[in-house]
Amino acid sequence: MTQLHPLVIHYSTTQSDIGVILLATLKQQIYSVILDDSEEACLAALTIQTSKDFPRAKLQATSPHPTLSLISNFIAAPSHQRYQSLQRIDLYCQGTDFQQRVWQALSRIPLGQTVSYATLAQQLGCPKAVRAVAQACAANRHAIIIPCHRVLRSDGSISGYRWGVARKQQLLALEATTKEAS
């Protein structure tokens, strides 16, 4: 009888200007990027996420993945060049076809700019799917890399963010300085 090797999800963390970043990998792809106030909170979020996707997976701490420094450097000093580097990362994106379309559209929002959920729904050819767009943003597991933080309410106000509204405000403020410098 052959024994199957358990699936292993590797993770590493680093401190940044907006809190702790946890990066998890599944084989050669980035499985998740989580932002929180502590390593423990990040790991708890990863544990919940993986238990839903891969109930038998093992989590294993590892040395920092190179992508972690790309994300950390982007947060420290956002630039178009650094953002382009993030866009070339191979992601593990599990979601519905509609969610995949939303995440692709999010990746096309230029650095330093924002759009509304309604505008994003219109761009996708589904003007009545505003709530579905918001739900797809909330399901995004790749903080910073897929920039769901760049989506606002139609009145321009900041709404919920999986990793905290204050963190969303910080990211938008950091990226706004990049836009001004362009």
C-alpha positions in Angstrom: 0.0 0.0 0.0 1.4 3.4 -1.0 1.4 6.2 1.5 0.7 9.6 0.1 2.8 12.5 1.2 0.8 15.2 2.8 0.5 18.5 1.0 2.9 21.0 2.6 2.2 24.8 2.5 5.3 26.7 3.4 5.1 30.1 4.9 7.4 32.9 6.1 6.7 36.3 7.7 8.3 39.7 7.9 7.5 43.0 9.6 6.5 46.0 7.4 5.4 49.6 7.8 1.8 48.3 7.7 2.1 45.3 10.0 3.2 41.7 9.6 3.1 40.1 6.1 2.8 36.4 5.9 3.5 34.8 2.5 2.5 31.2 1.9 3.5 29.0 -1.0 2.0 25.9 -2.5 4.6 24.1 -4.6 6.0 26.9 -6.8 3.0 29.3 -6.6 2.1 32.0 -4.1 -0.9 30.6 -2.2 -1.6 33.5 0.0 -0.4 36.9 1.2 -1.9 37.9 4.6 -1.6 41.2 6.4 -2.2 41.5 10.1 -0.9 43.0 13.4 1.0 40.0 14.6 2.6 36.8 13.3 0.2 34.8 15.4 -2.8 36.5 13.8 -1.4 35.9 10.3 -0.8 32.2 11.1 -4.3 31.8 12.5 -5.8 33.3 9.3 -3.6 30.9 7.2 -4.7 28.0 9.3 -8.4 28.7 8.8 -7.8 29.3 5.0 -5.9 26.1 4.5 -8.3 24.0 6.6 -11.0 24.9 4.1 -9.0 24.4 1.0 -6.7 21.5 2.0 -7.9 19.9 5.3 -4.9 17.5 5.4 -2.2 20.0 4.5 0.7 20.7 6.8 1.9 24.2 7.5 5.6 24.6 7.7 7.6 27.7 8.5 10.5 28.3 6.1 13.2 30.8 5.4 11.8 34.0 3.8 10.6 33.5 0.2 12.1 36.1 -2.3 8.6 37.4 -3.0 8.3 38.5 0.6 11.1 41.0 0.1 9.5 42.2 -3.1 6.2 43.0 -1.3 8.0 44.5 1.7 10.1 46.7 -0.6 7.0 47.8 -2.5 5.3 48.8 0.8 8.4 50.7 2.0 8.7 52.6 -1.3 6.0 52.0 -3.9 7.1 52.4 -7.5 5.9 51.4 -10.9 8.9 49.2 -11.4 8.3 47.4 -8.1 4.6 47.0 -8.9 5.5 45.5 -12.3 7.7 42.9 -10.5 4.7 42.0 -8.3 2.5 41.5 -11.3 4.9 38.8 -12.7 4.5 36.5 -9.7 2.9 33.1 -10.2 -0.2 33.0 -8.0 -2.4 30.1 -6.9 -5.8 31.6 -7.5 -8.7 29.4 -6.6 -12.1 31.0 -7.3 -15.1 31.1 -9.6 -14.8 32.3 -13.2 -16.3 35.6 -12.2 -13.9 36.0 -9.3 -11.0 35.3 -11.6 -12.2 38.0 -14.0 -12.5 40.5 -11.1 -9.0 39.7 -9.9 -7.6 40.2 -13.4 -9.4 43.5 -13.6 -8.0 44.5 -10.2 -4.5 43.8 -11.4 -5.0 46.3 -14.2 -5.8 49.2 -11.9 -2.8 51.5 -12.2 -0.6 52.2 -9.2 -1.8 55.3 -7.4 -5.4 55.2 -8.8 -8.7 53.8 -7.5 -12.0 52.7 -9.0 -15.4 52.1 -7.5 -17.0 48.7 -7.2 -19.7 50.0 -9.6 -17.1 51.1 -12.2 -15.3 47.7 -11.9 -18.7 45.9 -12.4 -19.3 48.0 -15.5 -15.8 47.3 -16.9 -16.6 43.6 -16.6 -19.8 44.1 -18.5 -21.9 43.3 -15.5 -23.2 46.6 -14.2 -25.6 45.1 -11.7 -23.0 42.8 -10.2 -21.6 45.5 -7.8 -22.1 43.2 -4.7 -20.5 40.3 -6.5 -17.5 42.4 -7.3 -17.2 43.4 -3.7 -17.5 39.8 -2.6 -14.7 38.8 -5.1 -12.5 41.6 -3.6 -13.2 40.2 -0.2 -12.2 36.7 -1.4 -8.8 37.9 -2.7 -6.1 36.0 -0.9 -3.1 37.9 -2.4 -2.9 41.2 -0.5 -0.9 43.9 -2.3 -0.2 41.7 -5.4 -3.9 41.7 -6.4 -4.7 45.3 -5.3 -8.3 45.0 -4.0 -7.4 47.9 -1.7 -7.7 50.2 -4.7 -11.5 49.7 -4.9 -13.7 52.2 -3.1 -17.4 53.0 -2.8 -19.1 55.1 -5.5 -18.9 58.1 -3.2 -15.1 57.7 -2.9 -15.3 56.5 0.7 -13.3 53.5 2.0 -15.3 50.4 2.8 -14.3 47.1 4.3 -11.0 45.5 3.7 -10.1 41.9 4.6 -6.9 43.1 6.3 -8.5 46.2 8.0 -9.7 49.5 6.9 -6.8 51.4 8.5 -4.4 49.2 6.6 -6.3 50.0 3.4 -6.0 53.7 4.1 -2.3 53.3 4.7 -1.8 51.5 1.4 -3.8 54.1 -0.5 -1.8 56.9 1.1 1.5 55.3 0.3 0.5 54.7 -3.3 -0.9 58.3 -3.7 2.6 59.6 -3.1 3.8 57.5 -6.0 1.2 58.9 -8.2 2.2 62.5 -7.2 5.9 61.6 -7.9 5.1 60.3 -11.4 
